[in-house]
Structure formats: C-alpha cells, structure tokens
Amino acid sequence: MNWFRRMMYGRYGSDQLNVAMLVASIALVLVSRIFRVRLLYWLSLVLLVLCYLRMFSRNIARRHEENQRFLRHWFPLRDRWYRMADNLKDIRTHRHFKCRNCGQKLRVPRGRGKVSITCPRCGNQFLGKT
C-alpha cells in the first residue's frame, strides 16, 4: 500500500468530475449492453481512459480548473433537480405559487379555495386558487 501512496504523490487524484465521468461510463456500458450499440461501449471506454488520465495527471492546476468548470454547470442542474423533488414531495398537500413581483416561491395548503396570498419578502398580494 505504501508503494501506491508514493506513486500518487504529486498527482491529482480523484474529484467530482472524475466521479461523474465514471458514473457516465458505467451507464453507457449498461445502455450499450441492453441496446447492443458498440459505439456507446467505445465511448464509455474513452470516458474511463480520460478519467484515469486525469487521476494520474501531475498538472494539478489544470485539473482543478476543469473540475471548477464542471461544478459551475453541475450545481445549477443539481439544485433544479432538488427543487423539483421538493415540489413533488408535497404536491398532494400544498400548492406552489411564484410571486409576480420578486419571484419568491410560495407554498400554500391545498383545499382552501380562492385565497389572497401575500409574499413575505416584498408584501405583494395576489389571488390564487388552491
């Protein structure tokens, strides 16, 4: 185990982009096996090789910048996914509205009929049917 530690000294290692590439590679292998598409299989191998090349790279600054670019695109997608999941979690009990003035997300219990909704951020009032 000590030989591996010595070999990895000064190398980049793994990060979120490597994990994403590894997951994408595994997914592509599974899809290529199900639909028997050789191109997807080769694409998964290319991703896997790139993943290992990044991991053993000594150009740490460049790999860090690549990871930061990936994270700038990944976090908004992840946050949007989490917001959608939160909205679906309570879709039977609550209704979601967006303030027309400031864009604040508002959650109102269902089954109250037509109600006047007041935005806590800007004080804007509007009618909404729950």
N, CA, C and O atoms as a GROMACS GRO file, in nm:
protein
  520
    1MET      N    1   0.082  -0.120   0.000
    1MET     CA    2   0.000   0.000   0.000
    1MET      C    3   0.087   0.126   0.000
    1MET      O    4   0.047   0.229  -0.054
    2ASN      N    5   0.204   0.116   0.061
    2ASN     CA    6   0.294   0.230   0.066
    2ASN      C    7   0.345   0.268  -0.073
    2ASN      O    8   0.369   0.385  -0.101
    3TRP      N    9   0.363   0.169  -0.160
    3TRP     CA   10   0.410   0.196  -0.296
    3TRP      C   11   0.307   0.279  -0.372
    3TRP      O   12   0.344   0.363  -0.454
    4PHE      N   13   0.178   0.254  -0.346
    4PHE     CA   14   0.073   0.330  -0.414
    4PHE      C   15   0.073   0.475  -0.365
    4PHE      O   16   0.057   0.567  -0.445
    5ARG      N   17   0.092   0.495  -0.237
    5ARG     CA   18   0.099   0.628  -0.182
    5ARG      C   19   0.216   0.706  -0.242
    5ARG      O   20   0.202   0.824  -0.276
    6ARG      N   21   0.330   0.641  -0.254
    6ARG     CA   22   0.446   0.705  -0.314
    6ARG      C   23   0.423   0.736  -0.462
    6ARG      O   24   0.464   0.841  -0.512
    7MET      N   25   0.356   0.644  -0.532
    7MET     CA   26   0.330   0.666  -0.675
    7MET      C   27   0.233   0.784  -0.696
    7MET      O   28   0.249   0.860  -0.791
    8MET      N   29   0.134   0.798  -0.608
    8MET     CA   30   0.034   0.903  -0.624
    8MET      C   31   0.081   1.039  -0.573
    8MET      O   32   0.014   1.140  -0.593
    9TYR      N   33   0.196   1.043  -0.506
    9TYR     CA   34   0.246   1.170  -0.455
    9TYR      C   35   0.271   1.266  -0.572
    9TYR      O   36   0.342   1.232  -0.667
   10GLY      N   37   0.213   1.386  -0.564
   10GLY     CA   38   0.230   1.486  -0.669
   10GLY      C   39   0.133   1.470  -0.784
   10GLY      O   40   0.141   1.543  -0.882
   11ARG      N   41   0.042   1.374  -0.774
   11ARG     CA   42  -0.058   1.354  -0.880
   11ARG      C   43  -0.192   1.410  -0.832
   11ARG      O   44  -0.211   1.435  -0.713
   12TYR      N   45  -0.283   1.428  -0.925
   12TYR     CA   46  -0.408   1.497  -0.895
   12TYR      C   47  -0.505   1.414  -0.811
   12TYR      O   48  -0.559   1.465  -0.713
   13GLY      N   49  -0.526   1.291  -0.846
   13GLY     CA   50  -0.622   1.209  -0.772
   13GLY      C   51  -0.762   1.223  -0.830
   13GLY      O   52  -0.779   1.259  -0.947
   14SER      N   53  -0.861   1.195  -0.749
   14SER     CA   54  -1.000   1.196  -0.796
   14SER      C   55  -1.073   1.320  -0.748
   14SER      O   56  -1.038   1.379  -0.646
   15ASP      N   57  -1.176   1.360  -0.824
   15ASP     CA   58  -1.261   1.472  -0.786
   15ASP      C   59  -1.402   1.446  -0.839
   15ASP      O   60  -1.432   1.336  -0.887
   16GLN      N   61  -1.489   1.546  -0.830
   16GLN     CA   62  -1.629   1.529  -0.870
   16GLN      C   63  -1.642   1.501  -1.020
   16GLN      O   64  -1.728   1.424  -1.061
   17LEU      N   65  -1.558   1.563  -1.102
   17LEU     CA   66  -1.564   1.538  -1.245
   17LEU      C   67  -1.526   1.394  -1.276
   17LEU      O   68  -1.588   1.331  -1.362
   18ASN      N   69  -1.425   1.341  -1.209
   18ASN     CA   70  -1.388   1.202  -1.229
   18ASN      C   71  -1.501   1.108  -1.190
   18ASN      O   72  -1.529   1.010  -1.259
   19VAL      N   73  -1.567   1.138  -1.079
   19VAL     CA   74  -1.679   1.054  -1.036
   19VAL      C   75  -1.792   1.059  -1.138
   19VAL      O   76  -1.851   0.957  -1.171
   20ALA      N   77  -1.821   1.179  -1.190
   20ALA     CA   78  -1.926   1.193  -1.291
   20ALA      C   79  -1.890   1.117  -1.418
   20ALA      O   80  -1.975   1.053  -1.479
   21MET      N   81  -1.763   1.124  -1.458
   21MET     CA   82  -1.720   1.052  -1.578
   21MET      C   83  -1.728   0.901  -1.556
   21MET      O   84  -1.763   0.826  -1.647
   22LEU      N   85  -1.695   0.856  -1.436
   22LEU     CA   86  -1.702   0.713  -1.405
   22LEU      C   87  -1.847   0.664  -1.407
   22LEU      O   88  -1.876   0.558  -1.461
   23VAL      N   89  -1.937   0.741  -1.347
   23VAL     CA   90  -2.080   0.705  -1.348
   23VAL      C   91  -2.135   0.705  -1.490
   23VAL      O   92  -2.210   0.615  -1.528
   24ALA      N   93  -2.098   0.805  -1.569
   24ALA     CA   94  -2.142   0.811  -1.709
   24ALA      C   95  -2.088   0.693  -1.788
   24ALA      O   96  -2.157   0.638  -1.874
   25SER      N   97  -1.964   0.654  -1.760
   25SER     CA   98  -1.904   0.540  -1.829
   25SER      C   99  -1.980   0.411  -1.798
   25SER      O  100  -2.008   0.331  -1.887
   26ILE      N  101  -2.012   0.391  -1.671
   26ILE     CA  102  -2.087   0.271  -1.631
   26ILE      C  103  -2.226   0.272  -1.695
   26ILE      O  104  -2.272   0.169  -1.743
   27ALA      N  105  -2.291   0.388  -1.695
   27ALA     CA  106  -2.424   0.398  -1.756
   27ALA      C  107  -2.418   0.367  -1.906
   27ALA      O  108  -2.504   0.298  -1.959
   28LEU      N  109  -2.316   0.419  -1.973
   28LEU     CA  110  -2.302   0.393  -2.117
   28LEU      C  111  -2.276   0.245  -2.145
   28LEU      O  112  -2.327   0.191  -2.243
   29VAL      N  113  -2.198   0.180  -2.059
   29VAL     CA  114  -2.174   0.036  -2.077
   29VAL      C  115  -2.306  -0.040  -2.063
   29VAL      O  116  -2.334  -0.129  -2.142
   30LEU      N  117  -2.385  -0.005  -1.963
   30LEU     CA  118  -2.514  -0.074  -1.943
   30LEU      C  119  -2.608  -0.052  -2.061
   30LEU      O  120  -2.672  -0.146  -2.109
   31VAL      N  121  -2.616   0.073  -2.108
   31VAL     CA  122  -2.704   0.103  -2.222
   31VAL      C  123  -2.655   0.033  -2.348
   31VAL      O  124  -2.734  -0.016  -2.427
   32SER      N  125  -2.522   0.029  -2.365
   32SER     CA  126  -2.469  -0.037  -2.484
   32SER      C  127  -2.495  -0.188  -2.480
   32SER      O  128  -2.514  -0.251  -2.584
   33ARG      N  129  -2.496  -0.244  -2.361
   33ARG     CA  130  -2.524  -0.388  -2.350
   33ARG      C  131  -2.672  -0.417  -2.374
   33ARG      O  132  -2.707  -0.518  -2.435
   34ILE      N  133  -2.758  -0.330  -2.326
   34ILE     CA  134  -2.903  -0.351  -2.342
   34ILE      C  135  -2.943  -0.336  -2.489
   34ILE      O  136  -3.014  -0.420  -2.543
   35PHE      N  137  -2.897  -0.227  -2.553
   35PHE     CA  138  -2.939  -0.197  -2.689
   35PHE      C  139  -2.840  -0.245  -2.795
   35PHE      O  140  -2.862  -0.225  -2.914
   36ARG      N  141  -2.731  -0.306  -2.752
   36ARG     CA  142  -2.629  -0.362  -2.841
   36ARG      C  143  -2.576  -0.258  -2.941
   36ARG      O  144  -2.574  -0.279  -3.062
   37VAL      N  145  -2.531  -0.145  -2.884
   37VAL     CA  146  -2.475  -0.037  -2.963
   37VAL      C  147  -2.326  -0.028  -2.929
   37VAL      O  148  -2.288   0.016  -2.820
   38ARG      N  149  -2.242  -0.070  -3.023
   38ARG     CA  150  -2.098  -0.075  -2.997
   38ARG      C  151  -2.037   0.064  -2.977
   38ARG      O  152  -1.941   0.080  -2.901
   39LEU      N  153  -2.092   0.164  -3.045
   39LEU     CA  154  -2.040   0.300  -3.033
   39LEU      C  155  -2.047   0.349  -2.889
   39LEU      O  156  -1.953   0.413  -2.842
   40LEU      N  157  -2.156   0.321  -2.819
   40LEU     CA  158  -2.169   0.362  -2.679
   40LEU      C  159  -2.066   0.291  -2.591
   40LEU      O  160  -2.015   0.349  -2.495
   41TYR      N  161  -2.037   0.166  -2.624
   41TYR     CA  162  -1.937   0.091  -2.549
   41TYR      C  163  -1.799   0.157  -2.564
   41TYR      O  164  -1.727   0.173  -2.465
   42TRP      N  165  -1.763   0.194  -2.685
   42TRP     CA  166  -1.634   0.257  -2.708
   42TRP      C  167  -1.629   0.396  -2.646
   42TRP      O  168  -1.524   0.438  -2.596
   43LEU      N  169  -1.740   0.466  -2.648
   43LEU     CA  170  -1.746   0.597  -2.583
   43LEU      C  171  -1.726   0.583  -2.432
   43LEU      O  172  -1.661   0.667  -2.370
   44SER      N  173  -1.782   0.477  -2.374
   44SER     CA  174  -1.764   0.454  -2.230
   44SER      C  175  -1.617   0.424  -2.198
   44SER      O  176  -1.567   0.466  -2.094
   45LEU      N  177  -1.550   0.352  -2.287
   45LEU     CA  178  -1.408   0.324  -2.265
   45LEU      C  179  -1.324   0.452  -2.275
   45LEU      O  180  -1.229   0.470  -2.199
   46VAL      N  181  -1.358   0.540  -2.368
   46VAL     CA  182  -1.288   0.668  -2.381
   46VAL      C  183  -1.305   0.749  -2.253
   46VAL      O  184  -1.208   0.807  -2.203
   47LEU      N  185  -1.428   0.753  -2.200
   47LEU     CA  186  -1.451   0.825  -2.074
   47LEU      C  187  -1.370   0.766  -1.960
   47LEU      O  188  -1.315   0.839  -1.878
   48LEU      N  189  -1.364   0.636  -1.955
   48LEU     CA  190  -1.288   0.569  -1.849
   48LEU      C  191  -1.139   0.600  -1.860
   48LEU      O  192  -1.074   0.625  -1.758
   49VAL      N  193  -1.085   0.599  -1.980
   49VAL     CA  194  -0.943   0.632  -2.000
   49VAL      C  195  -0.917   0.777  -1.961
   49VAL      O  196  -0.818   0.806  -1.894
   50LEU      N  197  -1.006   0.869  -2.001
   50LEU     CA  198  -0.990   1.009  -1.962
   50LEU      C  199  -0.995   1.026  -1.810
   50LEU      O  200  -0.922   1.107  -1.753
   51CYS      N  201  -1.080   0.949  -1.747
   51CYS     CA  202  -1.092   0.953  -1.601
   51CYS      C  203  -0.958   0.915  -1.537
   51CYS      O  204  -0.912   0.984  -1.446
   52TYR      N  205  -0.898   0.808  -1.584
   52TYR     CA  206  -0.769   0.765  -1.528
   52TYR      C  207  -0.656   0.860  -1.564
   52TYR      O  208  -0.567   0.883  -1.482
   53LEU      N  209  -0.657   0.916  -1.684
   53LEU     CA  210  -0.554   1.013  -1.721
   53LEU      C  211  -0.560   1.136  -1.631
   53LEU      O  212  -0.457   1.188  -1.589
   54ARG      N  213  -0.682   1.182  -1.601
   54ARG     CA  214  -0.697   1.295  -1.510
   54ARG      C  215  -0.648   1.259  -1.370
   54ARG      O  216  -0.584   1.340  -1.304
   55MET      N  217  -0.678   1.138  -1.326
   55MET     CA  218  -0.642   1.096  -1.191
   55MET      C  219  -0.491   1.090  -1.172
   55MET      O  220  -0.441   1.128  -1.066
   56PHE      N  221  -0.416   1.043  -1.272
   56PHE     CA  222  -0.272   1.028  -1.261
   56PHE      C  223  -0.194   1.149  -1.312
   56PHE      O  224  -0.072   1.146  -1.317
   57SER      N  225  -0.265   1.254  -1.349
   57SER     CA  226  -0.201   1.373  -1.403
   57SER      C  227  -0.121   1.446  -1.295
   57SER      O  228  -0.158   1.446  -1.178
   58ARG      N  229  -0.011   1.508  -1.337
   58ARG     CA  230   0.070   1.590  -1.246
   58ARG      C  231   0.038   1.739  -1.263
   58ARG      O  232   0.088   1.821  -1.187
   59ASN      N  233  -0.044   1.773  -1.361
   59ASN     CA  234  -0.083   1.912  -1.384
   59ASN      C  235  -0.205   1.943  -1.297
   59ASN      O  236  -0.318   1.947  -1.345
   60ILE      N  237  -0.180   1.965  -1.171
   60ILE     CA  238  -0.288   1.980  -1.072
   60ILE      C  239  -0.370   2.106  -1.098
   60ILE      O  240  -0.492   2.102  -1.085
   61ALA      N  241  -0.307   2.215  -1.133
   61ALA     CA  242  -0.379   2.341  -1.156
   61ALA      C  243  -0.480   2.327  -1.270
   61ALA      O  244  -0.593   2.375  -1.259
   62ARG      N  245  -0.440   2.263  -1.378
   62ARG     CA  246  -0.531   2.247  -1.492
   62ARG      C  247  -0.647   2.155  -1.458
   62ARG      O  248  -0.762   2.182  -1.494
   63ARG      N  249  -0.619   2.046  -1.387
   63ARG     CA  250  -0.726   1.953  -1.348
   63ARG      C  251  -0.824   2.021  -1.252
   63ARG      O  252  -0.945   1.998  -1.260
   64HIS      N  253  -0.772   2.104  -1.163
   64HIS     CA  254  -0.858   2.177  -1.070
   64HIS      C  255  -0.949   2.273  -1.146
   64HIS      O  256  -1.068   2.286  -1.114
   65GLU      N  257  -0.895   2.341  -1.246
   65GLU     CA  258  -0.976   2.433  -1.328
   65GLU      C  259  -1.084   2.358  -1.405
   65GLU      O  260  -1.196   2.406  -1.417
   66GLU      N  261  -1.050   2.240  -1.458
   66GLU     CA  262  -1.151   2.158  -1.528
   66GLU      C  263  -1.264   2.120  -1.434
   66GLU      O  264  -1.381   2.125  -1.471
   67ASN      N  265  -1.227   2.083  -1.311
   67ASN     CA  266  -1.329   2.045  -1.213
   67ASN      C  267  -1.417   2.164  -1.177
   67ASN      O  268  -1.538   2.149  -1.163
   68GLN      N  269  -1.358   2.283  -1.162
   68GLN     CA  270  -1.436   2.402  -1.130
   68GLN      C  271  -1.533   2.437  -1.242
   68GLN      O  272  -1.646   2.477  -1.214
   69ARG      N  273  -1.490   2.424  -1.368
   69ARG     CA  274  -1.581   2.448  -1.480
   69ARG      C  275  -1.697   2.350  -1.478
   69ARG      O  276  -1.812   2.388  -1.502
   70PHE      N  277  -1.667   2.223  -1.449
   70PHE     CA  278  -1.772   2.123  -1.439
   70PHE      C  279  -1.871   2.158  -1.328
   70PHE      O  280  -1.993   2.149  -1.348
   71LEU      N  281  -1.819   2.198  -1.212
   71LEU     CA  282  -1.906   2.229  -1.099
   71LEU      C  283  -1.992   2.351  -1.125
   71LEU      O  284  -2.104   2.359  -1.075
   72ARG      N  285  -1.942   2.448  -1.201
   72ARG     CA  286  -2.023   2.566  -1.236
   72ARG      C  287  -2.146   2.526  -1.316
   72ARG      O  288  -2.250   2.593  -1.307
   73HIS      N  289  -2.138   2.419  -1.393
   73HIS     CA  290  -2.253   2.372  -1.470
   73HIS      C  291  -2.335   2.270  -1.391
   73HIS      O  292  -2.457   2.262  -1.406
   74TRP      N  293  -2.268   2.194  -1.307
   74TRP     CA  294  -2.335   2.085  -1.235
   74TRP      C  295  -2.425   2.135  -1.123
   74TRP      O  296  -2.537   2.086  -1.109
   75PHE      N  297  -2.379   2.230  -1.042
   75PHE     CA  298  -2.457   2.275  -0.927
   75PHE      C  299  -2.594   2.332  -0.964
   75PHE      O  300  -2.691   2.299  -0.896
   76PRO      N  301  -2.607   2.416  -1.068
   76PRO     CA  302  -2.741   2.463  -1.104
   76PRO      C  303  -2.835   2.348  -1.146
   76PRO      O  304  -2.954   2.349  -1.113
   77LEU      N  305  -2.781   2.249  -1.218
   77LEU     CA  306  -2.864   2.135  -1.257
   77LEU      C  307  -2.907   2.054  -1.134
   77LEU      O  308  -3.022   2.013  -1.122
   78ARG      N  309  -2.812   2.032  -1.045
   78ARG     CA  310  -2.843   1.957  -0.922
   78ARG      C  311  -2.945   2.031  -0.837
   78ARG      O  312  -3.038   1.969  -0.785
   79ASP      N  313  -2.930   2.162  -0.823
   79ASP     CA  314  -3.024   2.240  -0.744
   79ASP      C  315  -3.164   2.239  -0.805
   79ASP      O  316  -3.263   2.230  -0.733
   80ARG      N  317  -3.171   2.247  -0.938
   80ARG     CA  318  -3.301   2.241  -1.005
   80ARG      C  319  -3.368   2.106  -0.981
   80ARG      O  320  -3.489   2.098  -0.958
   81TRP      N  321  -3.288   1.999  -0.985
   81TRP     CA  322  -3.341   1.865  -0.960
   81TRP      C  323  -3.394   1.854  -0.818
   81TRP      O  324  -3.502   1.799  -0.796
   82TYR      N  325  -3.321   1.906  -0.719
   82TYR     CA  326  -3.366   1.900  -0.580
   82TYR      C  327  -3.492   1.982  -0.559
   82TYR      O  328  -3.581   1.940  -0.484
   83ARG      N  329  -3.502   2.099  -0.624
   83ARG     CA  330  -3.625   2.179  -0.612
   83ARG      C  331  -3.744   2.106  -0.671
   83ARG      O  332  -3.853   2.109  -0.613
   84MET      N  333  -3.725   2.039  -0.785
   84MET     CA  334  -3.834   1.961  -0.845
   84MET      C  335  -3.877   1.850  -0.752
   84MET      O  336  -3.996   1.824  -0.736
   85ALA      N  337  -3.781   1.782  -0.691
   85ALA     CA  338  -3.812   1.673  -0.599
   85ALA      C  339  -3.888   1.726  -0.477
   85ALA      O  340  -3.982   1.662  -0.430
   86ASP      N  341  -3.848   1.842  -0.426
   86ASP     CA  342  -3.920   1.902  -0.313
   86ASP      C  343  -4.063   1.937  -0.350
   86ASP      O  344  -4.155   1.916  -0.271
   87ASN      N  345  -4.082   1.991  -0.470
   87ASN     CA  346  -4.217   2.026  -0.514
   87ASN      C  347  -4.304   1.901  -0.529
   87ASN      O  348  -4.422   1.905  -0.495
   88LEU      N  349  -4.248   1.793  -0.580
   88LEU     CA  350  -4.326   1.671  -0.598
   88LEU      C  351  -4.356   1.601  -0.466
   88LEU      O  352  -4.454   1.528  -0.456
   89LYS      N  353  -4.272   1.624  -0.365
   89LYS     CA  354  -4.290   1.557  -0.237
   89LYS      C  355  -4.423   1.595  -0.171
   89LYS      O  356  -4.491   1.510  -0.115
   90ASP      N  357  -4.459   1.723  -0.179
   90ASP     CA  358  -4.581   1.768  -0.111
   90ASP      C  359  -4.688   1.818  -0.209
   90ASP      O  360  -4.766   1.907  -0.176
   91ILE      N  361  -4.691   1.760  -0.328
   91ILE     CA  362  -4.784   1.807  -0.430
   91ILE      C  363  -4.931   1.778  -0.393
   91ILE      O  364  -5.021   1.848  -0.439
   92ARG      N  365  -4.955   1.677  -0.312
   92ARG     CA  366  -5.092   1.645  -0.271
   92ARG      C  367  -5.144   1.736  -0.161
   92ARG      O  368  -5.265   1.756  -0.149
   93THR      N  369  -5.055   1.789  -0.080
   93THR     CA  370  -5.098   1.868   0.035
   93THR      C  371  -5.083   2.018   0.016
   93THR      O  372  -5.152   2.095   0.084
   94HIS      N  373  -4.996   2.062  -0.074
   94HIS     CA  374  -4.971   2.204  -0.092
   94HIS      C  375  -4.969   2.242  -0.239
   94HIS      O  376  -4.946   2.160  -0.327
   95ARG      N  377  -4.994   2.371  -0.263
   95ARG     CA  378  -4.988   2.428  -0.397
   95ARG      C  379  -4.877   2.531  -0.398
   95ARG      O  380  -4.861   2.606  -0.302
   96HIS      N  381  -4.800   2.536  -0.504
   96HIS     CA  382  -4.686   2.626  -0.512
   96HIS      C  383  -4.717   2.742  -0.606
   96HIS      O  384  -4.770   2.722  -0.716
   97PHE      N  385  -4.684   2.861  -0.562
   97PHE     CA  386  -4.702   2.982  -0.640
   97PHE      C  387  -4.569   3.057  -0.645
   97PHE      O  388  -4.480   3.035  -0.562
   98LYS      N  389  -4.558   3.145  -0.742
   98LYS     CA  390  -4.439   3.230  -0.752
   98LYS      C  391  -4.486   3.374  -0.750
   98LYS      O  392  -4.576   3.412  -0.824
   99CYS      N  393  -4.425   3.454  -0.665
   99CYS     CA  394  -4.461   3.595  -0.655
   99CYS      C  395  -4.429   3.662  -0.788
   99CYS      O  396  -4.320   3.648  -0.842
  100ARG      N  397  -4.526   3.736  -0.840
  100ARG     CA  398  -4.508   3.802  -0.970
  100ARG      C  399  -4.416   3.923  -0.960
  100ARG      O  400  -4.363   3.970  -1.061
  101ASN      N  401  -4.396   3.971  -0.839
  101ASN     CA  402  -4.315   4.091  -0.820
  101ASN      C  403  -4.167   4.057  -0.799
  101ASN      O  404  -4.081   4.115  -0.866
  102CYS      N  405  -4.136   3.965  -0.707
  102CYS     CA  406  -3.996   3.939  -0.673
  102CYS      C  407  -3.949   3.798  -0.708
  102CYS      O  408  -3.830   3.769  -0.700
  103GLY      N  409  -4.042   3.708  -0.746
  103GLY     CA  410  -4.004   3.573  -0.785
  103GLY      C  411  -3.992   3.474  -0.670
  103GLY      O  412  -3.951   3.360  -0.691
  104GLN      N  413  -4.027   3.517  -0.549
  104GLN     CA  414  -4.020   3.429  -0.432
  104GLN      C  415  -4.116   3.310  -0.450
  104GLN      O  416  -4.229   3.328  -0.495
  105LYS      N  417  -4.070   3.190  -0.413
  105LYS     CA  418  -4.154   3.071  -0.419
  105LYS      C  419  -4.240   3.065  -0.293
  105LYS      O  420  -4.190   3.075  -0.181
  106LEU      N  421  -4.370   3.048  -0.313
  106LEU     CA  422  -4.464   3.045  -0.202
  106LEU      C  423  -4.538   2.912  -0.200
  106LEU      O  424  -4.574   2.858  -0.305
  107ARG      N  425  -4.561   2.859  -0.080
  107ARG     CA  426  -4.628   2.731  -0.064
  107ARG      C  427  -4.754   2.753   0.019
  107ARG      O  428  -4.748   2.807   0.130
  108VAL      N  429  -4.868   2.712  -0.037
  108VAL     CA  430  -4.998   2.734   0.027
  108VAL      C  431  -5.068   2.599   0.039
  108VAL      O  432  -5.065   2.520  -0.055
  109PRO      N  433  -5.134   2.571   0.155
  109PRO     CA  434  -5.206   2.443   0.169
  109PRO      C  435  -5.319   2.431   0.067
  109PRO      O  436  -5.384   2.530   0.033
  110ARG      N  437  -5.341   2.311   0.018
  110ARG     CA  438  -5.448   2.284  -0.080
  110ARG      C  439  -5.584   2.282  -0.011
  110ARG      O  440  -5.594   2.265   0.110
  111GLY      N  441  -5.688   2.299  -0.092
  111GLY     CA  442  -5.825   2.285  -0.044
  111GLY      C  443  -5.881   2.405   0.027
  111GLY      O  444  -5.980   2.391   0.098
  112ARG      N  445  -5.823   2.522   0.014
  112ARG     CA  446  -5.872   2.643   0.081
  112ARG      C  447  -5.955   2.730  -0.012
  112ARG      O  448  -6.005   2.835   0.029
  113GLY      N  449  -5.970   2.688  -0.137
  113GLY     CA  450  -6.045   2.766  -0.233
  113GLY      C  451  -5.961   2.881  -0.286
  113GLY      O  452  -5.839   2.870  -0.298
  114LYS      N  453  -6.028   2.993  -0.319
  114LYS     CA  454  -5.958   3.111  -0.370
  114LYS      C  455  -5.911   3.193  -0.250
  114LYS      O  456  -5.992   3.237  -0.168
  115VAL      N  457  -5.780   3.214  -0.241
  115VAL     CA  458  -5.726   3.286  -0.126
  115VAL      C  459  -5.638   3.401  -0.174
  115VAL      O  460  -5.586   3.401  -0.285
  116SER      N  461  -5.623   3.500  -0.085
  116SER     CA  462  -5.532   3.610  -0.111
  116SER      C  463  -5.397   3.571  -0.052
  116SER      O  464  -5.385   3.542   0.067
  117ILE      N  465  -5.295   3.572  -0.136
  117ILE     CA  466  -5.162   3.530  -0.095
  117ILE      C  467  -5.074   3.654  -0.085
  117ILE      O  468  -5.070   3.736  -0.177
  118THR      N  469  -5.005   3.668   0.027
  118THR     CA  470  -4.916   3.781   0.049
  118THR      C  471  -4.772   3.730   0.052
  118THR      O  472  -4.739   3.640   0.129
  119CYS      N  473  -4.690   3.788  -0.030
  119CYS     CA  474  -4.549   3.750  -0.035
  119CYS      C  475  -4.478   3.804   0.089
  119CYS      O  476  -4.485   3.924   0.116
  120PRO      N  477  -4.410   3.718   0.165
  120PRO     CA  478  -4.341   3.766   0.285
  120PRO      C  479  -4.218   3.852   0.254
  120PRO      O  480  -4.173   3.928   0.340
  121ARG      N  481  -4.164   3.840   0.135
  121ARG     CA  482  -4.043   3.914   0.100
  121ARG      C  483  -4.074   4.058   0.060
  121ARG      O  484  -4.014   4.152   0.112
  122CYS      N  485  -4.169   4.075  -0.034
  122CYS     CA  486  -4.194   4.210  -0.086
  122CYS      C  487  -4.331   4.266  -0.047
  122CYS      O  488  -4.357   4.384  -0.070
  123GLY      N  489  -4.419   4.184   0.011
  123GLY     CA  490  -4.551   4.233   0.053
  123GLY      C  491  -4.653   4.236  -0.058
  123GLY      O  492  -4.765   4.283  -0.036
  124ASN      N  493  -4.621   4.190  -0.177
  124ASN     CA  494  -4.714   4.188  -0.290
  124ASN      C  495  -4.828   4.091  -0.260
  124ASN      O  496  -4.805   3.980  -0.212
  125GLN      N  497  -4.951   4.132  -0.290
  125GLN     CA  498  -5.068   4.046  -0.269
  125GLN      C  499  -5.127   4.008  -0.405
  125GLN      O  500  -5.136   4.091  -0.496
  126PHE      N  501  -5.168   3.880  -0.415
  126PHE     CA  502  -5.235   3.834  -0.536
  126PHE      C  503  -5.327   3.720  -0.498
  126PHE      O  504  -5.313   3.660  -0.391
  127LEU      N  505  -5.423   3.690  -0.588
  127LEU     CA  506  -5.518   3.583  -0.563
  127LEU      C  507  -5.469   3.455  -0.626
  127LEU      O  508  -5.409   3.455  -0.733
  128GLY      N  509  -5.496   3.345  -0.556
  128GLY     CA  510  -5.459   3.215  -0.608
  128GLY      C  511  -5.560   3.111  -0.567
  128GLY      O  512  -5.614   3.118  -0.456
  129LYS      N  513  -5.587   3.014  -0.654
  129LYS     CA  514  -5.683   2.908  -0.623
  129LYS      C  515  -5.604   2.786  -0.575
  129LYS      O  516  -5.515   2.737  -0.644
  130THR      N  517  -5.640   2.739  -0.456
  130THR     CA  518  -5.572   2.622  -0.402
  130THR      C  519  -5.662   2.504  -0.422
  130THR      O  520  -5.626   2.392  -0.384
   0.00000   0.00000   0.00000
